[in-house]
Structure formats: structure tokens, C-alpha cells
Amino acid sequence: MALALRCLRPLPSLLHRSSFAVSRGLPPAPRGCPALLLEGCRQCVQQMLLSRQLATKKAKGKGQSQAKVNISAALVEDIINLEETSEDMQAVIQALKEDFSRNLSVRTSPGALDHITVVTKDGKFPLNQLGQISQKSPQLMIVNMTSFPESTAAAAKALRESGMNLNPEVDGTVIRVPVPKVTREHRESLAKLAKQSTNKSKEALRKVRSKSITQVKKFKNKVSEDTIWLLEKQIQQMADEAATEMDKLLAAKTKELLG
């Protein structure tokens, strides 16, 4: 790989943003390049450093195409870890999925209360670490706070403010939680919460993208301008694809909630 990169150093910018630059071809192989022929040098560029694929995505009625960049992560690992960037973006998507599954359901069950965050003087804790949650009947759940009686009021507040349309009733160290009826208003409220959660996740996604692009720009004086541009475009594509997946998750969840 080092030999191939030495071959590339004398080359001008690998790819240019104009269609003219893309189509005009590469210069002759530089002296000392292991790929002595033009075709060999072109293969060196195309296969070992940057692979740019033109994926035709014609917009309806416009007939326009969109260039798609696909950079080998291994060949730019000294600039940025693209695999790590992808993992960070996928982690944001996974967190959104878990939020939808755990907190946004028309059917309230004991498991739905497990991870409600309770703020106490000692910090923040999931409700199931402070109280024993059980379902006494289809219409009533019980949270027994005997182990942490001092956190009973905080737990009741967390239940009330969970966005799950709960109205807890405190009786000593026992919190009674009536299971709300599934009304149209409740469904619409949950759908709004799903939208809010998605927006928060997209904000987290933008932070991952910005962090990655900032990392790439640190190398603007060490690599070509086109390499920086291609990396930024690749990161933006990754973020766009993640945002599209979030939109699909939201659409499916909204359909589920509204019935």
C-alpha cells in the first residue's frame, strides 16, 4: 500500500468536481511507479485509493443524476476512521429504535415503566432499580418503593412526567399506576413524542457528522483539496442515509400508534 501511495503523490488532484475533469483521464504514470503503464497507474488510483461510483438516481420528471462517493475506509484511515463514524451513526439509530420500543406503545405494561428515569438526590436511576414493578390487574400497575422509600415522591413525579399519560397515586411506599385507556388523544400524543424523539436523534446524528468533518479538515494542508471534498461528501452521504432510515422508522411508528 505504501508503494502505491508513493505512486500517487506526483499525481494532480485525483478527481475533480466538474464532468470535464472526471472525463479527461489520468496523466502518464510517474517515474518510479510500480504500475509502469497508464492502465496500471489508473488501476492503482481506482482500486487502491478512491473509488467513485456514479449512481444514476433520476429525479421524477427532472432526469438529473447524482454522484455517489464510495471511499475505501482502509485507505484513508490515517485521516479518519470511517468505520467508527458509521458505527456512531448506527448507534444513534439503534437508540431511537429502543426508545420507540420501550417508551412509545399504546399498550402500557410493567416493562414499559422499567427505564423511566427517576431523579434523586443521589443521581438519576431507572425506575426498576428503585422499585419493584408489577401488574395487579389489566387496569392497574403497582410500584413498590419499600427498598428506597425516600425516592417514592421522585418516582411518582417521573411517572407523571414520562409522557405516557400516567396518573400515579401514592400510598405510603406504594405507587398505584392506573393503566390509561387507549384514546385517540393518547395515540396522537404518542405520535408527537415519536416525532420529538426522532428530531433529537437527528440532532445527535448531526453532531456525529460535524465531528467527523472537523476531523477531516485537520488534514487540509496534508492531502489534496479533492480528497478532503470527497471525504466530506462521503460523510454527508452516510448521514443522509441514516436520516432516511430514521424517517422510515418514524413513519412506521406513527402508523402503528395512530392505527
N, C-alpha and C positions, 0 to 999 in steps of 0.2 A: 504493500500500500504506500509506503514511504517513497518507493521508487516511482510509483505512478504519480504521486503528488508533486515530486520534483519535476516530472514531465510537464505538469500543468502550469507551474509557476510562470514560465515565459509567455504563456498564452494571454491574450487580452481577455476582457470580460467574457465569461462562458456563454452567457445568454443575455439577450437584450430584449427590452420590453416591446420594441416595435417589431412588426411582422417582417420588415426588411432585414433586420439584424438576425432574426431567427433563421431566415431562409438563405442567407448569403453563404453559409458554410463556415468551416473552421480553417485556420491558417495551416501552412505546411507544418509537419512535425518538427519541433525544435531539435537542435543538435544534442545528443546525449539521451534522447528519449528512448526508452526500451521498445516502444512501438514505433519502428522506423518509418513505416508507411503511413500515409494520411489516414487510411481506413483504420489502422491500428490505433492511431492517436485519437481518432474520433470515438473508437470503441472505449478507449481509456477514459475519455471525458464522460461519455454517455452512461457507461456501466459502472464506473468506479467512483464517480463523484456525484453528479447531479443528474437525475432522470426527470425530464419534464415531459409530461404527457398532455396532449391536447385532447380533452374530452369534450366532444360537441354536445352542448346542452342548449338546444334551440328553445328560446322563449316562445311562448304561444303567439303566433302572428308577427314575431319580430325577426326570426331567422338569424339570431345572433348566437355566437359560440363563446364559451367561457373556458379559459385556460386553467388547467388543474396542475398544480405542482406536486411532485412526489419525490421527496428527498430521502436518500438512504440515511437513516439515523446514525449508523456506524461511521459514516464518512464525515460527519460534522460534529462528532462527539466532543472534540476539543473546544467547540464554540458553545454548544448547548446540548443537553440530554433531551432529545425529542420524545424518547420513550417515557421519561419521567413526566414530561409535560402532558403527554397523553394519559398517563395514569392519574395525574392530578385532576384532569378534566373528567375522567371516568368516575373518580371518587365523588365529585360533585353530583354527577348524575345518579350514582348509587345512593347518596344521602337523600336526594329528592324522592327516589323510589321508596326508601324506607320510611320517609316522612308521610308519604301518601298512604302506605300500607298500615302504618302504626296509628296515625292520628286522624286520618280523614276517611271515615267509614260511616255509613248510615246505620250500621248496627253496632251499638256500644256493647263491649264485652269487657271482662276483667283485664284481659291482655291489653286492651286499648288504653288503660289507665297506667300501665306499668311505668312508662317513661315520661310521664308528666313531671316537669321539673319543679321541685319544691325549694324555695329559697329560705334558708335558715340562717341563724347567726353563725353557724359553723361552715357555711358554704351552700352550694347547690347540689341536690341529690335527686335521683329518680324516686318517684313515689313508692315503688315496690321495694326500695331499700329501707324505707322508714316505716311502712305499714304493711300489714297482711291484707291482701285484696281478695275478696271472694264474692260470688254471686248468690244471694239468698233466694232470689226468685227472678223470673224473667223481667220483672219491673223494678228490681231493687238490687244494688250492689253495696257491699259493706267494706269499709277500710278500717281495720283495727290498728290503732296507733299506740297500743299498750307499751311496745318496746321503746318508743320515742314520744311520750305524751307531750313533751314541751313543744313538739313540732306539729301538733294537731291543728292549731289555727292556721299555720302556714300551709299545711296540706290542703285544708278546706279552701283557702284562698287560691291556691294553684289549680284546684279542680274547677273553681268558679270561673277562673280567667283562662282556662285551657282552650276556649273556642269550641268546645264540644257540646255547648248548650246544656251544661250540667248545673244543678242547683243543690249542692250538698247541704246536709243538715247535721250539725254536730251535737252529739250526746255523750258528754264526758270525753273518753278517749276513742269513741266510735264515731265514724263519719258515715252517715247513710247517704247513698247517692242514687236517687230515683233515675231510672233509665228513661230518657226523653222519648216521646213519640216521634216517629219519623214524619214530620210535616214538610210541606213544600218549602216553607220558610227556612226550616233547618237544612234541607238539601241545598238551597240556594246559598245559605251561609257557608256551608262546607265548600261549595264550589268557589266562592270568593276566597276562602282560605287557601285553596289549592292554587289559585292564581297568584296570591301573595307569596306563597312558598316557592313557586316557580320563578317569580321575579327576584327573590332573594338568592336563589340558586344561580340565576343568570348573572347576578352581581358578583357572586363568588367565582363564576367562570371567567368574567371579565378581568378579575384580579389575577387569575392564573395566566391568562393571555398577556396582560400587561407586564407581569413579572418576567415572562419568557422573552418578550420582545425587548425589554430593558436589558436582559442578559445578552441577547444577540447584538444589540447596539454597542456594547462594550468593545466589540471586535471590529468596529467600522474602520479603524486605522490599520488593521492587520490583514483583512481579507477584502476582496473586491466589493464594490458597491452593489453589483448584481447578486452576489452571494447573500449579502445582507437582505436585499429586497426579496429574494426567493425564500429565504428562511422566514421572514416576516409574513409573507404570503402563505407559506405552509402552516404557520401557527394560526393565522386568521382562519384558514380553511378548517383546521381542527376545531377551533372554537365555534365556527358556524355549524359544523356537523353536530357538535354537542348540543348547541342551542336548538337545532332542529329536532334532535331526539327528545329534548325537554318539552318542546311544543307538542310532540306526539303523545308523550306521557300525560301532559295536561289535558289534551283533547280526550284521551281515553278515560281519564279520571273524572272529568267533567260529565261525560256521557254516563258513566257509572253512577255518579252522585245524583244527577238530575233525573235519571231514569228514562 
